[in-house]
Amino acid sequence: MVYEPLFILNIFNSEDRRLQFSVGVEYALHSLFYLHGLPQGKVIGIRELSALHGISETYLSKVFTRLRKGGIVRSVPGVKGGYELARPASDISFWDIVEAVEGAAYIFQCAEIRQKNALFNNEYSLTPPKCPCLIKVVMSEAEDKMRNYLRGKSLHWLMDQVTKDFSGQKMQRISDWQNQSSS
C-alpha cells in the first residue's frame, strides 16, 4: 500500500489524541524565515526575533541553542551579536529543524510487550522472534514517510511559497526590518 505524506500527517493529527511537536518547532520555523536572505555578515538577535513574534525571549533563546547545536544557525557573540543561518536555506529542511529542536528519537517507542504475552508462556522471552514486531514496523514506516516529506521542504522552499504573492511593499517591509534589526 502506498501512503500519501499528507495522509500520514493526518494520522498523527487526529482530533481525539494529537501527536504534537513542541511550540519550539513553530518558533524555530517562523524565526528562521527571517534569517533567510540576510545580507552577508549581518545577524539578528533573539531579542529582535522574540519582539517581532511576541514570544518569550528566554524560550526562543533555548530553541536557538538547539538550532546552533544542530548546525542550523551560527551564533556571533558580542553586543552586536546574534544569529545567522549556518548553511544555505536550500540545504536546511523542515526535518533538520524538527530534529534539532525535538531530537532524533522515533515518536513511537516499542517496548516489545509481546515478549511478555501470557498466552504464549513467555516463549518470546526465551528465544527472540525472527521477525520484528509488525506494529513497530508499521509505525516506523509511517514516521519515515513523515520525515521524508519534511526533508523535502526547505527554508528556501518556504520563503518561495510564502512570498510568491507578496507585494513589493510587503517584501520591502521584511527587508527594512532585517536591516534595522541586524548587526
MOHURA-V861019 format. One record per residue. N is the residue number from 1. RES is the residue in one small letter. OMEGA is omega as a letter, one per 20 degrees, with the letter a starting at -180 (* if undefined). Layout:
n: (N N)
res: (RES RES)
omega: (OMEGA OMEGA)
This chain:
n: (1 2 3 4 5 6 7 8 9 10 11 12 13 14 15 16 17 18 19 20 21 22 23 24 25 26 27 28 29 30 31 32 33 34 35 36 37 38 39 40 41 42 43 44 45 46 47 48 49 50 51 52 53 54 55 56 57 58 59 60 61 62 63 64 65 66 67 68 69 70 71 72 73 74 75 76 77 78 79 80 81 82 83 84 85 86 87 88 89 90 91 92 93 94 95 96 97 98 99 100 101 102 103 104 105 106 107 108 109 110 111 112 113 114 115 116 117 118 119 120 121 122 123 124 125 126 127 128 129 130 131 132 133 134 135 136 137 138 139 140 141 142 143 144 145 146 147 148 149 150 151 152 153 154 155 156 157 158 159 160 161 162 163 164 165 166 167 168 169 170 171 172 173 174 175 176 177 178 179 180 181 182 183)
res: (m v y e p l f i l n i f n s e d r r l q f s v g v e y a l h s l f y l h g l p q g k v i g i r e l s a l h g i s e t y l s k v f t r l r k g g i v r s v p g v k g g y e l a r p a s d i s f w d i v e a v e g a a y i f q c a e i r q k n a l f n n e y s l t p p k c p c l i k v v m s e a e d k m r n y l r g k s l h w l m d q v t k d f s g q k m q r i s d w q n q s s s)
omega: (r r r a a r r a r r a a r a a a a r a r r r r r r r a a r a r r a r r r r r r r r r r a r a a r a r r a a a a r a a r r r r a r r r r r r r a a r r r a r a r a a a r r a r a a r r r a r a r a r a r a a a a a r a r r a r r a r r a a a a a r r a r a r r a a a a r r a r r a a a r r r r r r r r a r a r a r a r r r r r r a a a a r r r r a r r r r r a r r a a r a a r *)
